[in-house]
């Protein structure tokens, strides 16, 4: 119904060209400075891929424009905040805990548990969507409606994709990946996961991403200055293939690497991605998803194995999926010990209460099948034999 209503005017009101987007963001925010202009190249590559490859539905086109305008607004607001408060640049991002692993390997559950500890700073979903409040909100001249807007977006998502919570539960206040914040620099894996844009993905992989991680640091500094505490717990599968730029910007990061049988991961991740494409695509080709993401996932795991020696042994810990499932609270506490985060009996109670209130599978279970995507478990495991043997999977 929404697509039928949006069809007559989607292309007219939802223009996906660089000039229109930049002008609209400037008008909306009444600001002009987007900061470092290097973001414009990946933005242009993304826009071209969206037009040629993404097969956006009318509603998807409208939603995509709104997403891009929101990311541009973040850039404008950040530059304004930094001009007014240059001391933000002195904020130290010390030894962030960085969870790197593919979706479906326990990363979300671990992230949720660690976010319950008051000493750690995470990024709630509402804040990831609009990280920097407007000046009017910061000065108390307007109400902060970011949480309400996030709740509205989630209601739409759950209406269009009622099975998504069984794959990846998202709530207004639950911790979210900083990949959403990285998107404001337009150099991130985020866009590959939300639209079918393989040419953008190829551009992303061919270019050094250190600049994007520097931008992430600036945003984290601003968020930390706006609201503490100061020890971050971060999480994104993107970091698997970006260990080098991650360490270049956060050299003291504490890396938590999760592991699981790659055949199971590929099946569940392709299912989640293909289902998610329904939000904005006129049609979804599961076989194309399987071809692209079978290669992408293998490449990410191979990159993580290649760059693992760059991480000092004292700054990394491995967490097999089965061991995590056997004792999730214990695993979270071991991560805290590894990262130097003080815990006590009250910490354990807090984690146990959260786990009891949020049992795994409470929204049901999904059957994941590799053959839905033209993939074969034996072939997937064979390609990733080195990874499996290295970690004993």
N, C-alpha and C positions, 0 to 999 in steps of 0.2 A: 504494500500500500504506500509506504513512504517513498519507494522508488518511483511509483506511478505519479505521485504528487510532485516529486522533484524533477522528473524527466523534462518537462517543457522549458524549464528555465535554468537547469543545472549548469550548462556550459556558459550561459550568459552571466550568472551571478557568481559562479565558482571558477573563476579564471585561475589557471595554474601556470602563469608566466611570472618571471622574476620581477619585472617592473611593477606589475599590478600588486603583487604580494608586498613588496617593499613599501610602495606608496600607501597601501591600505594599513599596514602596521604603523607607519609614521602618523597617519591621520588618527588612528584609534588611540594611540598612546600619547599623541602630541609631543613626540620626541623624535630625534633625528639621527642619533649616533648609535650605530650597530656595533661599534668596536672594530677589531681587526677584520678587514674586508676579505681575508682569505676564505671565509665561509661561503663566498658567493660561487666559487667554482663547484664545490660539491652540491650546492643547492641547484645549480643549473643542470648538473648531471642527473640529480634526482628527479627534477621536473621533467626532463626528457624521457627518463625511464618510466615515470608515471603515465605520461601521454602514450608512449609506444607499447608498453608491456603490461601494465597493471590491470588493464581491462576494468577500469573503475565503473561502478554503477552510478546512476545519478546521485543517490544518497552518499555513496562513497566519495564522489567528487566533492560534494559539499563538506563532508566530514574531513577530507584530506586538506582542503583549503583552510578550514578552521584550525586543524592541527598545526599547519605550517605558520599561520598567523600567530598562534600562541607561542611557538618557538621563537619567532622574530620578536614578539613582545618581551619575552624573557631577555633576549639580548639587549634591547633598548632599556629595559628597567635595570639590568645589571650595570650597564655603563653609567646610567644616571646615579645609581647608588654609590658606585666607586668614585665618581667625581665628587660627590658630596662627602664621602667618608673614605679618604685615601688610606686611613689607618687599617682598613680591611686587608690591605695587601700585606700587613705584618702578621696576620693570623697564621699560626703554625698548624699544619695538618700532620699530626704526629702518629707514626706507626699505625696507619689504618689497618683494620682487619679486612682482608679482601677474600671473599669466597669466590673461587673460580671453579666452575664445573658446568656441564650441560644441564639444561632443564631435565627434570625427572631423575636426578641423581641425589636428591635430598637437599639441594641448595636452599630452596624456599623454606622448608621446615627448619633448617638450621638458622637461617637468617631471621625467621620469625622468633625463634627461641632467644637468640642473642639480643634481639631488639627489646626484649622484656627487661633487660638489666639497666638500671638507671645510669650507670657509668658510661654507657655506650650511646652514641648518636646514630640514628638511622634516618632514612628518608621515607616518611609516610606517603602513601599514594597521592593524597591530595596535594602535598607539597611538591612531589615530583612533576605534577602537571603544571603547576604555577609556582615555581620556586621563589620568585621575587615578588613580594606584594607591591602594588602601586604606591606612589608617593602619598596619595590621599589616604590610603589605608595605613601606611607607616606613621603618618602624622595624626591619625585619629579622626580625619575629616570624612571618612567613608567606612562602612562596615566591611569586615573581611569575609567575603562570601565564597572563598576558594573551596572550602569543604562542601558547601551546598552545591556548587557547580560540579564538583567531583562526584557527589552522590547522584546527581542527575545523569551524568555520563555513564555511571555504572548501571543505573536502572535501564537505560537504553541498551547497553551491552548485554545485560542479562535477558532482556526481552528478545533481542535478535539472536542471541546464542545461549539458550537456556542450559545447555550441557557444559558450558565453559567452566563453571565453578567446580565441577567434578574433575576437570583437568588441571586447573590452576585458579584457586580461589583468590579473589581480589576484593578488598574492602577499603573503605575510605581511609582508615587509619593504619592498616597493615603496612609494614615496611615494603618498599618497592625498589626496583633496581635503578641505579644511577644512569643506566643506559637511556632513560627518558630525559635526563638532564643533559647527557652528552649530545642528544639530538639537537640541542640548541646551537651546536657548532656544525651540524649537518654532516659530520663525519662519524658514523656509527653504524653498527649492525642493526640498530633499531628499525630502520626503514625496510630492511630485507625481511624482517619478521612480521611487519604489518602490511606489506603490499608485495606483489610479485614484481620485483625490479632487479632481475639478474644482472643487467648491465651496470646498474649503480653498485651492486655488490662486487662486481669485477673491478670497478674503479677504486672502491674502498680498499680492497685487498692489495691493490698495486701501489698504494700510496702510504707513506709513513704517517702514523697517527699520533706522533708525539705532541703536535700542536693541539689536537683534540683533548688529550689528557691534561695539557696545561690549562685549557679552557675549563675542564672539569674541576681542576684545583681552584681556579678563581671562583667558580660557583660555590664550591664547598666552603671556601673561606668566607664568602658572603653569608651563606646559610648558617655557618658556625657563629659568625658575628651577630646575626639576627637572633639566634636562639641556640643555646648550648644543649648538651655537654659537648666536649671537644674531642672525644675519641670515637672515630667513625667505624661503623661496620658496613661494608659495601659488598655488593654481589652482582655479578653479571657473567653470562657465558662468553660475552665478547672478550673478556680479559684472557681467556684461554689462548687466543691467537695474538694477543697484544701485550705479552709479558715484558718485552723490551721497552716500549714506551711507558708502560705502567711503572716500571722500576726507574725509568729516567726521571719521572716526575715525583714518584713516591718511593724513594730508595729504601726507606725503612719499613715498607709495607710488610705485614704478616700474612702470608699466603696460606689459605686453607683450600686444598684441592680435593674435590669429591670424585669418586670413581664408581662406574657401574658397567655391566655388560653392554657394549655399544649397540648390539642388535636391539636390545630392549629400549634403549634410549632413542635410537633412530625411529623406531615404530611409534613410540608415544609422542615424540617431538613433531614428526611429520603430521600425525593426526591433529595435534593441537594447532599447528600452523595452518593446515588446510582448513580446519574449522574456523579459525580466526579470520581467514581471508573472506569469509562470508560477509563480514561486516561492511566491506566496501567494494567487493568485486562483483561484476555482473556474472561471471562464471569462474569456476575453480577447476583446474585440471590436476587431479591427484597424481597422475604419472609425472607431470612436469614438476610438481612439488617434490616427489620422490627423487627425481634426477638431480635437481638443484641441491636439495638439502642433504641427500645422501653424500654428495661430494663435499658440501660445506661442513657438515659435522665431522667427516673424516679429516678434512683439512684443519679444522680447529684442534682436534685431538692430536694430530701429527705435529702441529705448531707448538702445542703445549709440551709435548715430549722433547721437541728440538730445543726449546728455550728454557726448559726446566733448570739446566745447569747455571743459568744466569742468577737464579735465586739462591742466596746463601742458605746452607742447610739449616742454620739456626732460625731462618725466617720462613720456613715452610713446614707444613704438616699435611699428611694424606689421610683421607677419611673414606674408606670403602663403604658403599651403600649398605651392604648387609650388616656391617658393624654398627653403622649409624642407626638402622632400623631396630637392632637388638637393644639399644639403650640410647635413645635420643637425648635425654637430659644429661646422661653421663658424658656423651660425646660433646655436647655443648660446653660442659664444664671443663673437659679436657682442652678444648679450643681456648677457653678463657685462661687456663693455666699456661698454655703454650704462648699466648699473646701477652701475658703479664697483666691480665685483668683480675683484680681481687674479687673473690667470691667467698660466701659463707653459707651457713645453714639457711638463712633467709633467701639467698640467691637460688638455692636448690628448690625451696618451697615455691618460689615465684615461677620457676620454670615448670615444675610439676603441675602447678595449678593451671598454667597456660595450656600445657599438653592435655590435661584432663578436659578442659573446656573446648579444645580444638582437636578432637581425635582425627587421625588420618582416615580418609574415606567417608567422612560424614555426609558428603553430597552425592554419594554413590560411586560406582566404578565404571570405567570405560574399557571396552575390549580393544586392544591395539593390535593391528595386523600389518606386518610389513608388505604382504602381497597386495594390499590395497593401493600401494604406491609403486608397484612394479619392482620391489626390492626382495632380496633373498638373504635370510639370516646367515647362511654359510658364507656367502660372498662378503657380507658386511664384516663378519668376524675375521675372514681371511685378510681383507685389506688392512684391518687394524690389528694384525697379529703382533706387531712390535709393541704397540701400546698395551695390548692385553697381557703380553708376556712380561713387560716391564713392571706392571702393577699387580701381577698375579690374578688377573680376572679370568 
